[in-house]
């Protein structure tokens, strides 16, 4: 078994993992990133990149490279309830739609250029804390490898077998909340503008639709499972039956296109509180906390949390990072940065998944459109 030593091992190569690895490498740390899947690959995501994402890309000097990927600019938000008119409002900023496969590869390439060593595909099977450091056991095919590091960062997303091995309290909890994503040709959608994201509501679910790159659009929904084992495609048909606005964009052959599209999904998504430091392992992105997809801020928080942790390590670079200080300061700064947004998004999601509250909310919004602008602001502050 080959052994390697690094300052920091990062588990997970998505936006949070790539961002924290890049930031740490810029500060002079030796970093190894372990990613279990080959890139480019698709994964569950609404594929909405908020202005915070573009700001960070700008700070890295990579705007031109990002725009060359062909993301779709998004400037408007439209709420499409089951009953009543479509409620549309300017976002107040320019966001972008881009496939996760393209975006994740873009960020990982940036980390590699900065000197991050990437093991891919490689599964981090266990993490053991030994004295003042960690040993991460990885497997790639038939080969195994032990990585030794002073620090370890978890950036492995919403869920991982590591959560159970680390005895995280939420691991294995049955939430009945599932996320599903499809990619379809944007030309198959009827009556949607390229510069908008629409949210359609229905019984026990809400669904976001927006254009991404390469002439494609994302259909991504969150559902509360009801124990009836309805397939994801059947759930979209149910939404079309309940919501005339959703049925309107699916005119013609759209459902046959959905029938042929691959399904990307994650089950039992846990949106509750998690420890952002678990047995000395620093968590970033969804591994630290999953925000309601309604907020469109998942990738934004992934990058911001990776940047935040990287800055904290940089501040202590010359004096030598003190584990007591870091394990206290990181949760404090993380909470200051994200707790308000998480609470607002959770409250809005409870409304969206409750039929009575959703109908009351839609009625209020139709009477006072300014409330929609306020709801958008709540998820950004």
Buried (B, 14 or more C-beta within 10 A) or exposed (E): EEEBEBBBBBBBBBBBBBBBBBBBBBBEBBBBBBBBBEBBBBBBBBBBBBBBBBBBBEEBEBEEEBEEBBBBEBBBBBBBBBEBEEBBBEBEBEBBBBBBBBBBBBBBBBBBEBBBBBBBBBBBBBBEEEEEBBBBBBBBEEEBBBBBBBBBBBBBBBBBEBBEBBEBEBBEEEBEBBBBBBBBEBEBBEEBEBBBBBBBBBBBBBBBBBBBBBEBBBBBBBBEBEEEEEEBBEBBBBBBEBBEBBBBBBEEEBBEBBEEBEEBBBBBBBBEEBBBBBBBBBBBBBBBBBBBBBBBBBBBBBBBBBBBBBEBBBBBEEEEBEEEEBBEBBBEBBEEBBEEBBEBBBEBBEBBBBEEEBBEBBEEBBEEEEBBBEBBEBBBE
